[in-house]
Amino acid sequence: MSRTYIEDLPGTVGQSVTLHGWLYNKRSSGRIRFVVMRDGTGLVQGVLAKGSVPEDLFNRFDELTQESSFSMTGVVRREQRAPGGFEMDVSELTIIHVAHEYPITPKEHGIDFLMDRRHLWLRSSRQHAILRVRHQVIRSIREFFDGRGFLLMDAPIFTPAACEGTSTLFETKYFDLGSAYLTQSGQLYGEAGAMAFGKVYVFGPTFRAEKSKTRRHLTEFWMVEPEVAFNDLNDNMDLAEEMLEHIVQSVLKHRMPELQTLGRNVAMLENVRRPLPRISYDEAVAILLKNGTAFEWGNDLGGTDETVVSQQFDRPVMVHRYPSAVKAFYMKRDPENPKVALAVDVLAPEGYGEIIGGSQREDDLDLLLSRIKEHSLPQEAFEWYLDLRRYGSVPHAGFGLGVERTVSWICGLDHLRETIPFPRMIYRLTP
């Protein structure tokens, strides 16, 4: 059925249309009453003038409460002073449901109050803006890879073994087959896809059971993970920066009104153009020491360390060749210096930290076997993964980008909890 939405109003000026939605706000001014409707695509103000409409229609204004659902019909005209830039002279108004007293009001509410009512908080203009940016980020990711001939690979959510360490797994009983785990990453399956199709990407939910309460962590989040056969570390970094530029510029092009709603200063985002600066882990350590941070070579970069490093740049910075001891078993070591892995993290500016992590993968069977043993992982669970090195092994590389961290950075948010419709954290499982 054809239906007119508020976002369609620019093409309906001077026409009579019918809209369906919910009451966002209302007010009276003498003999004129204003109702502001939201329908999920925008806001529009309806005008009821006493004497110009039937008395019963004029009085329906009093019945409407915040978030009541209704439809209204009228002629559309431009009005820059009105919410959304359009007004409708209402000739008909039908109440569908009168809402109970709405718990979220214009007054200041605590974050726990709002998170407990997340199912209603999603209706606010701020949450609309954030989730529309999220939508654009996801859309641009798919555009990027689909437009470059990548195949989407759907990896399983139930997996038989850990990808990046057993301490952060959600475990569940899987019928008579023992334990299964919610996936930490689709990467291992993406590698199988790359050996079959050349270049693929995995895009789906991932789960981490680490007991972290920081603003950068969720227990359930979405990640896109490309994997490309015959790519090395430099190819991997080229792909990552090209993708990141595409995402940010797409949001700036299509979601500027939402960024303005959020009060986002976009100057740093406008700088996201290739080439991005690239520094080695050794250079990052030198930056930390120069800036008075007590840091020992061999440690992984913590959140504060990432902030100090990224503050030296006006755009995301790529840090490569981390100590192999702090990286996952599947990351290839640098042949010129086995103490470091051919790994890269992309750190967002303004204190948002790592948004991309990736590496060239270990393609040598014997070396991969030794790493599995070093990490005390069950070899039998990885036999299928080892087969990728037995039958036509090639150099290959990939990375993962966390959608929520990326959205948090682009929107300039303080916490990841607003970047996903229903966040899951160690202290929150509802609604």
MOKARA-V604192 format. One record per pair of residues at least 24 apart in sequence whose ideal C-beta (glycine too) atoms are under 10 Angstrom apart, sorted by the first residue. I is the first residue (numbers start at 1). J is the second residue. If there is no record, write none. Layout:
I_J / I_J
//
This chain:
3_39 / 4_39 / 4_73 / 4_76 / 5_39 / 5_40 / 5_41 / 5_42 / 5_44 / 6_37 / 6_38 / 6_39 / 6_40 / 6_41 / 6_42 / 6_43 / 6_44 / 6_76 / 6_83 / 6_84 / 6_86 / 6_88 / 7_39 / 7_40 / 7_41 / 7_42 / 7_44 / 7_84 / 8_41 / 8_42 / 8_76 / 9_41 / 9_42 / 9_44 / 9_76 / 9_77 / 9_78 / 9_84 / 9_85 / 9_86 / 9_87 / 9_88 / 10_76 / 10_78 / 10_85 / 10_86 / 11_76 / 12_75 / 12_76 / 12_77 / 12_86 / 12_88 / 13_75 / 13_76 / 13_77 / 13_78 / 13_86 / 14_75 / 14_76 / 14_77 / 14_78 / 15_74 / 15_75 / 15_76 / 15_77 / 16_73 / 16_74 / 16_75 / 16_76 / 16_88 / 16_89 / 16_91 / 16_92 / 17_44 / 17_72 / 17_73 / 17_74 / 17_75 / 17_76 / 17_88 / 18_71 / 18_72 / 18_73 / 18_74 / 18_88 / 18_91 / 18_92 / 18_94 / 19_44 / 19_46 / 19_70 / 19_71 / 19_72 / 19_73 / 19_74 / 19_76 / 19_88 / 19_90 / 20_69 / 20_70 / 20_71 / 20_72 / 20_94 / 20_96 / 21_68 / 21_69 / 21_70 / 21_71 / 21_72 / 21_96 / 22_64 / 22_66 / 22_67 / 22_68 / 22_69 / 22_70 / 22_96 / 22_97 / 22_99 / 22_123 / 23_61 / 23_64 / 23_65 / 23_66 / 23_67 / 23_68 / 23_69 / 23_70 / 23_95 / 23_98 / 23_99 / 23_102 / 24_66 / 24_67 / 24_83 / 24_84 / 24_123 / 24_124 / 24_125 / 25_66 / 25_83 / 25_106 / 26_61 / 26_62 / 26_64 / 26_65 / 26_66 / 26_68 / 27_61 / 28_61 / 28_62 / 31_58 / 32_58 / 33_58 / 33_59 / 33_60 / 33_61 / 33_62 / 33_64 / 33_90 / 34_61 / 34_82 / 34_83 / 34_87 / 34_90 / 35_60 / 35_61 / 35_64 / 35_68 / 35_70 / 35_72 / 35_88 / 35_90 / 35_93 / 36_82 / 36_83 / 36_84 / 37_64 / 37_69 / 37_70 / 37_71 / 37_72 / 37_83 / 37_84 / 37_88 / 37_90 / 37_93 / 38_67 / 38_83 / 38_84 / 38_123 / 38_124 / 38_125 / 38_128 / 39_69 / 39_71 / 40_123 / 40_128 / 41_84 / 41_128 / 41_132 / 42_83 / 42_84 / 42_85 / 42_86 / 42_128 / 42_257 / 43_82 / 43_83 / 43_84 / 43_85 / 43_86 / 43_125 / 43_128 / 44_72 / 44_74 / 44_76 / 44_79 / 44_82 / 44_83 / 44_84 / 44_85 / 44_86 / 44_87 / 44_88 / 45_79 / 45_81 / 45_82 / 45_83 / 45_84 / 45_85 / 45_86 / 45_87 / 45_88 / 45_90 / 46_70 / 46_72 / 46_73 / 46_74 / 46_82 / 46_87 / 46_88 / 46_89 / 46_90 / 46_91 / 46_93 / 47_74 / 47_77 / 47_79 / 47_82 / 47_87 / 47_88 / 47_89 / 47_90 / 48_72 / 48_74 / 48_88 / 48_89 / 48_90 / 48_91 / 48_93 / 49_89 / 49_90 / 52_89 / 52_90 / 52_91 / 53_89 / 53_90 / 53_91 / 53_92 / 53_93 / 54_91 / 54_92 / 56_93 / 57_90 / 57_91 / 57_92 / 57_93 / 57_94 / 58_90 / 58_93 / 60_90 / 60_93 / 60_94 / 60_95 / 61_90 / 61_93 / 63_93 / 63_95 / 63_98 / 64_93 / 64_95 / 64_98 / 64_99 / 65_97 / 65_98 / 65_99 / 65_100 / 65_101 / 65_102 / 66_99 / 66_100 / 66_101 / 66_102 / 66_103 / 66_104 / 66_105 / 66_106 / 66_123 / 67_97 / 67_98 / 67_99 / 67_100 / 67_101 / 67_102 / 67_103 / 67_104 / 67_120 / 67_123 / 68_95 / 68_96 / 68_97 / 68_98 / 68_99 / 68_100 / 68_102 / 69_94 / 69_95 / 69_96 / 69_97 / 69_98 / 69_99 / 70_94 / 70_95 / 70_96 / 70_97 / 70_98 / 71_95 / 71_96 / 83_125 / 111_414 / 111_415 / 111_417 / 111_418 / 112_427 / 112_428 / 114_417 / 114_418 / 115_417 / 115_418 / 115_422 / 115_423 / 115_425 / 115_427 / 115_428 / 115_430 / 115_431 / 116_428 / 116_430 / 116_431 / 117_431 / 118_417 / 118_418 / 118_420 / 118_421 / 118_422 / 118_423 / 118_428 / 118_430 / 118_431 / 119_421 / 119_422 / 119_430 / 119_431 / 120_431 / 121_418 / 121_431 / 122_418 / 122_421 / 122_422 / 125_258 / 125_261 / 125_262 / 126_258 / 126_261 / 126_262 / 126_263 / 126_411 / 126_413 / 126_418 / 127_418 / 127_421 / 128_258 / 128_261 / 129_255 / 129_257 / 129_258 / 129_259 / 129_260 / 129_261 / 129_262 / 129_263 / 129_264 / 129_411 / 129_418 / 130_258 / 130_261 / 130_262 / 130_407 / 130_408 / 130_410 / 130_411 / 130_413 / 130_418 / 130_419 / 130_420 / 130_421 / 131_258 / 131_407 / 131_411 / 131_418 / 131_419 / 131_420 / 131_421 / 132_251 / 132_254 / 132_255 / 132_257 / 132_258 / 132_259 / 132_261 / 133_251 / 133_254 / 133_255 / 133_258 / 133_259 / 133_261 / 133_262 / 133_264 / 133_406 / 133_407 / 133_408 / 133_410 / 133_411 / 133_413 / 133_419 / 134_222 / 134_251 / 134_255 / 134_258 / 134_403 / 134_404 / 134_406 / 134_407 / 134_408 / 134_410 / 134_411 / 134_418 / 134_419 / 134_420 / 134_421 / 135_251 / 135_254 / 135_255 / 135_258 / 135_407 / 136_247 / 136_250 / 136_251 / 136_252 / 136_253 / 136_254 / 136_255 / 136_258 / 136_407 / 136_410 / 137_222 / 137_224 / 137_247 / 137_248 / 137_250 / 137_251 / 137_255 / 137_401 / 137_403 / 137_404 / 137_406 / 137_407 / 137_410 / 137_411 / 137_419 / 138_203 / 138_222 / 138_224 / 138_247 / 138_403 / 138_406 / 138_407 / 139_247 / 139_250 / 139_251 / 139_254 / 140_243 / 140_246 / 140_247 / 140_248 / 140_249 / 140_250 / 140_251 / 140_253 / 140_254 / 141_201 / 141_203 / 141_222 / 141_224 / 141_226 / 141_243 / 141_246 / 141_247 / 141_250 / 141_401 / 141_403 / 141_406 / 142_201 / 142_203 / 142_224 / 143_246 / 143_247 / 143_250 / 144_201 / 144_224 / 144_226 / 144_239 / 144_242 / 144_243 / 144_244 / 144_245 / 144_246 / 144_247 / 144_250 / 145_199 / 145_200 / 145_201 / 145_203 / 145_224 / 145_226 / 145_239 / 145_243 / 145_246 / 146_201 / 147_246 / 148_199 / 148_201 / 148_226 / 148_239 / 148_242 / 148_243 / 148_246 / 149_197 / 149_198 / 149_199 / 150_193 / 150_194 / 150_197 / 150_198 / 150_199 / 150_200 / 150_201 / 150_226 / 150_227 / 150_228 / 150_239 / 151_193 / 151_194 / 151_196 / 151_197 / 151_198 / 151_199 / 151_200 / 151_201 / 152_193 / 152_200 / 152_201 / 152_202 / 152_203 / 152_204 / 152_224 / 153_186 / 153_189 / 153_190 / 153_191 / 153_192 / 153_193 / 153_194 / 153_196 / 153_197 / 153_200 / 153_201 / 153_202 / 153_203 / 153_204 / 153_225 / 153_226 / 153_227 / 154_186 / 154_189 / 154_193 / 154_202 / 154_203 / 154_204 / 155_183 / 155_185 / 155_186 / 155_187 / 155_188 / 155_189 / 155_190 / 155_192 / 155_193 / 155_200 / 155_202 / 155_203 / 155_204 / 155_206 / 155_225 / 156_180 / 156_183 / 156_186 / 156_189 / 156_204 / 157_181 / 157_182 / 157_183 / 157_186 / 157_204 / 157_205 / 157_206 / 157_207 / 158_182 / 158_183 / 159_183 / 159_184 / 159_185 / 159_186 / 159_188 / 159_189 / 159_381 / 160_378 / 160_380 / 160_381 / 160_382 / 160_384 / 161_188 / 161_372 / 161_377 / 161_378 / 161_379 / 161_380 / 161_381 / 161_382 / 161_385 / 162_328 / 162_329 / 162_375 / 162_377 / 162_378 / 162_381 / 162_382 / 163_187 / 163_188 / 163_189 / 163_206 / 163_328 / 163_329 / 163_330 / 163_377 / 163_382 / 163_385 / 164_188 / 164_208 / 164_327 / 164_328 / 164_329 / 164_330 / 164_357 / 164_375 / 165_208 / 165_210 / 165_328 / 165_329 / 165_375 / 165_377 / 166_209 / 166_375 / 166_376 / 166_377 / 166_378 / 167_208 / 167_209 / 167_210 / 167_211 / 168_207 / 168_208 / 168_209 / 168_210 / 168_211 / 168_212 / 168_219 / 169_207 / 169_208 / 169_209 / 169_210 / 170_207 / 170_208 / 170_209 / 170_219 / 170_220 / 171_209 / 181_207 / 181_209 / 182_206 / 182_207 / 182_208 / 182_209 / 182_219 / 182_220 / 183_207 / 183_208 / 183_223 / 184_208 / 184_209 / 184_210 / 184_223 / 184_328 / 184_400 / 185_223 / 185_225 / 185_328 / 185_357 / 185_400 / 186_223 / 186_224 / 186_225 / 186_227 / 186_400 / 187_223 / 187_225 / 187_226 / 187_227 / 187_328 / 187_330 / 187_358 / 187_359 / 187_361 / 187_398 / 187_399 / 187_400 / 188_225 / 188_227 / 188_330 / 188_361 / 188_382 / 188_384 / 188_385 / 188_388 / 189_225 / 189_227 / 189_384 / 189_385 / 190_225 / 190_226 / 190_227 / 190_228 / 190_361 / 190_396 / 190_398 / 190_400 / 191_225 / 191_227 / 191_229 / 191_330 / 191_361 / 191_363 / 191_385 / 191_388 / 191_389 / 191_396 / 191_397 / 191_398 / 192_227 / 192_384 / 192_385 / 192_387 / 192_388 / 193_227 / 193_229 / 194_226 / 194_227 / 194_228 / 194_229 / 194_230 / 194_231 / 194_361 / 194_388 / 194_394 / 194_396 / 194_397 / 194_398 / 195_227 / 195_229 / 195_387 / 195_388 / 195_389 / 195_391 / 195_392 / 195_393 / 195_394 / 195_396 / 196_229 / 196_388 / 197_227 / 197_229 / 198_227 / 198_228 / 198_229 / 198_230 / 198_394 / 198_396 / 199_226 / 199_227 / 199_228 / 199_229 / 199_230 / 199_231 / 199_239 / 199_396 / 199_398 / 200_225 / 200_226 / 200_227 / 200_228 / 200_229 / 200_398 / 201_225 / 201_226 / 201_227 / 201_228 / 201_243 / 201_398 / 201_401 / 202_226 / 202_227 / 202_398 / 202_400 / 203_401 / 203_403 / 205_403 / 205_420 / 205_424 / 206_400 / 206_402 / 206_403 / 207_424 / 209_426 / 210_426 / 211_426 / 211_427 / 212_425 / 212_426 / 213_425 / 213_426 / 213_427 / 214_303 / 214_353 / 214_415 / 214_416 / 215_303 / 215_351 / 215_352 / 215_353 / 215_408 / 215_413 / 215_414 / 215_415 / 215_416 / 215_417 / 216_303 / 216_306 / 216_351 / 216_352 / 216_353 / 216_354 / 216_355 / 216_402 / 216_404 / 216_405 / 216_408 / 216_415 / 216_416 / 217_303 / 217_404 / 217_405 / 217_415 / 217_416 / 217_425 / 217_426 / 218_402 / 218_404 / 218_405 / 218_415 / 218_416 / 218_417 / 218_419 / 218_420 / 218_423 / 218_424 / 218_425 / 218_426 / 218_428 / 219_423 / 219_424 / 219_425 / 219_426 / 219_427 / 219_428 / 219_429 / 220_404 / 220_420 / 220_422 / 220_423 / 220_424 / 220_425 / 220_429 / 221_402 / 221_403 / 221_404 / 221_405 / 221_416 / 221_419 / 221_420 / 221_423 / 221_424 / 222_401 / 222_402 / 222_403 / 222_404 / 222_406 / 222_407 / 222_419 / 222_420 / 223_356 / 223_357 / 223_399 / 223_400 / 223_401 / 223_402 / 223_403 / 223_404 / 223_405 / 224_356 / 224_399 / 224_400 / 224_401 / 224_402 / 224_403 / 224_406 / 225_357 / 225_358 / 225_398 / 225_399 / 225_400 / 225_401 / 226_358 / 226_397 / 226_398 / 226_399 / 226_400 / 226_401 / 227_358 / 227_361 / 227_396 / 227_397 / 227_398 / 227_399 / 227_400 / 228_395 / 228_396 / 228_397 / 228_398 / 228_399 / 229_363 / 229_392 / 229_393 / 229_394 / 229_395 / 229_396 / 229_397 / 229_398 / 230_394 / 230_395 / 230_396 / 230_397 / 231_360 / 231_361 / 231_394 / 231_395 / 231_396 / 231_397 / 231_398 / 232_332 / 232_342 / 232_360 / 232_395 / 232_396 / 232_397 / 233_320 / 233_321 / 233_331 / 233_332 / 233_334 / 233_341 / 233_342 / 233_343 / 233_344 / 233_358 / 233_359 / 233_360 / 233_395 / 233_397 / 234_278 / 234_320 / 234_342 / 234_344 / 234_360 / 234_397 / 235_360 / 235_395 / 235_396 / 235_397 / 236_318 / 236_320 / 236_342 / 236_343 / 236_344 / 236_356 / 236_358 / 236_359 / 236_360 / 236_361 / 236_396 / 236_397 / 236_398 / 236_399 / 237_275 / 237_276 / 237_278 / 237_318 / 237_320 / 237_344 / 237_346 / 237_356 / 237_358 / 237_397 / 237_399 / 238_274 / 238_275 / 239_358 / 239_397 / 239_398 / 239_399 / 240_276 / 240_316 / 240_318 / 240_344 / 240_345 / 240_346 / 240_355 / 240_356 / 240_357 / 240_358 / 240_397 / 240_398 / 240_399 / 240_401 / 241_272 / 241_273 / 241_274 / 241_275 / 241_276 / 241_277 / 241_278 / 241_315 / 241_316 / 241_318 / 241_346 / 241_356 / 242_274 / 242_275 / 242_276 / 243_346 / 243_356 / 243_399 / 243_401 / 244_272 / 244_273 / 244_274 / 244_276 / 244_315 / 244_316 / 244_318 / 244_346 / 244_348 / 244_355 / 244_356 / 244_401 / 244_406 / 245_272 / 245_273 / 245_274 / 245_275 / 245_276 / 245_315 / 245_316 / 246_272 / 246_274 / 247_272 / 247_355 / 247_401 / 247_403 / 247_406 / 247_407 / 247_410 / 248_272 / 248_273 / 248_315 / 248_316 / 248_406 / 248_409 / 248_410 / 249_273 / 251_406 / 251_407 / 251_410 / 251_411 / 252_410 / 255_410 / 255_411 / 258_410 / 258_411 / 259_410 / 259_411 / 259_412 / 261_411 / 262_410 / 262_411 / 262_412 / 262_413 / 262_418 / 263_411 / 263_412 / 264_410 / 264_411 / 264_412 / 264_413 / 265_350 / 265_412 / 266_410 / 266_412 / 267_314 / 268_313 / 268_314 / 268_315 / 268_316 / 268_348 / 268_349 / 268_350 / 268_409 / 268_410 / 268_412 / 269_315 / 269_349 / 269_350 / 269_409 / 269_410 / 269_411 / 269_412 / 270_314 / 270_315 / 271_313 / 271_314 / 271_315 / 271_316 / 271_349 / 272_314 / 272_315 / 272_316 / 272_348 / 272_349 / 272_410 / 273_315 / 274_315 / 275_315 / 275_318 / 276_313 / 276_315 / 276_316 / 276_317 / 276_318 / 276_346 / 277_310 / 277_312 / 277_313 / 277_314 / 277_315 / 277_316 / 277_317 / 277_318 / 277_319 / 278_317 / 278_318 / 278_319 / 278_320 / 278_344 / 278_346 / 279_309 / 279_312 / 279_313 / 279_317 / 279_318 / 279_319 / 279_320 / 279_321 / 279_347 / 280_318 / 280_319 / 280_320 / 280_321 / 280_322 / 280_340 / 281_319 / 281_320 / 281_321 / 281_322 / 281_323 / 281_326 / 281_340 / 281_341 / 281_343 / 281_344 / 281_345 / 282_319 / 282_321 / 282_322 / 282_323 / 282_337 / 282_340 / 283_309 / 283_317 / 283_319 / 283_320 / 283_321 / 284_308 / 284_309 / 284_310 / 284_312 / 284_317 / 284_319 / 284_320 / 284_321 / 284_322 / 284_345 / 284_347 / 285_309 / 285_319 / 285_323 / 287_311 / 287_312 / 287_313 / 287_317 / 287_319 / 297_323 / 297_339 / 298_322 / 298_323 / 298_324 / 298_325 / 298_326 / 298_339 / 299_323 / 299_325 / 299_326 / 300_325 / 300_326 / 300_327 / 300_345 / 301_326 / 301_345 / 301_347 / 301_353 / 301_354 / 302_353 / 303_351 / 303_352 / 303_353 / 303_354 / 304_351 / 304_353 / 305_347 / 305_353 / 306_345 / 306_347 / 306_348 / 306_351 / 306_352 / 306_353 / 306_354 / 307_347 / 307_348 / 307_349 / 307_350 / 307_351 / 307_352 / 307_353 / 308_351 / 309_345 / 309_347 / 309_353 / 310_346 / 310_347 / 310_348 / 310_349 / 310_350 / 310_351 / 310_352 / 310_353 / 310_354 / 311_347 / 311_349 / 311_350 / 311_351 / 312_349 / 313_347 / 313_349 / 314_349 / 315_348 / 315_349 / 316_346 / 316_347 / 316_348 / 316_349 / 316_352 / 316_354 / 316_355 / 316_356 / 316_409 / 317_345 / 317_346 / 317_347 / 317_348 / 317_349 / 318_344 / 318_345 / 318_346 / 318_347 / 318_356 / 318_358 / 319_343 / 319_344 / 319_345 / 319_346 / 319_347 / 319_354 / 320_344 / 320_345 / 320_346 / 320_358 / 320_359 / 321_359 / 322_357 / 322_359 / 324_371 / 325_374 / 327_357 / 327_359 / 328_357 / 328_359 / 328_361 / 328_362 / 328_371 / 328_375 / 329_362 / 329_368 / 329_370 / 329_371 / 329_372 / 329_373 / 329_374 / 329_375 / 329_376 / 329_377 / 329_382 / 330_359 / 330_360 / 330_361 / 330_362 / 330_363 / 330_368 / 330_371 / 330_372 / 330_375 / 330_382 / 330_385 / 331_357 / 331_358 / 331_359 / 331_360 / 331_361 / 331_362 / 331_371 / 331_397 / 332_359 / 332_360 / 332_361 / 332_362 / 332_363 / 332_364 / 332_367 / 332_368 / 332_371 / 332_395 / 332_396 / 332_397 / 333_360 / 333_362 / 333_364 / 333_367 / 333_371 / 334_360 / 338_367 / 342_395 / 342_397 / 343_397 / 343_399 / 344_397 / 344_399 / 345_399 / 346_399 / 346_401 / 346_406 / 348_405 / 348_406 / 348_408 / 348_409 / 348_410 / 349_409 / 350_409 / 350_412 / 351_409 / 352_405 / 352_406 / 352_408 / 352_409 / 352_410 / 352_412 / 352_413 / 353_405 / 353_408 / 353_409 / 354_401 / 354_402 / 354_405 / 355_400 / 355_401 / 355_402 / 355_403 / 355_404 / 355_405 / 355_406 / 355_407 / 355_408 / 355_409 / 355_410 / 356_399 / 356_400 / 356_401 / 356_402 / 356_405 / 356_406 / 357_399 / 357_400 / 357_401 / 357_402 / 358_397 / 358_398 / 358_399 / 358_400 / 358_401 / 359_397 / 359_398 / 359_399 / 360_395 / 360_396 / 360_397 / 360_398 / 361_388 / 361_389 / 361_393 / 361_394 / 361_395 / 361_396 / 361_397 / 361_398 / 362_389 / 362_393 / 362_395 / 362_396 / 363_388 / 363_389 / 363_393 / 363_394 / 363_395 / 363_396 / 363_397 / 364_389 / 364_393 / 365_389 / 365_390 / 365_393 / 368_393
//
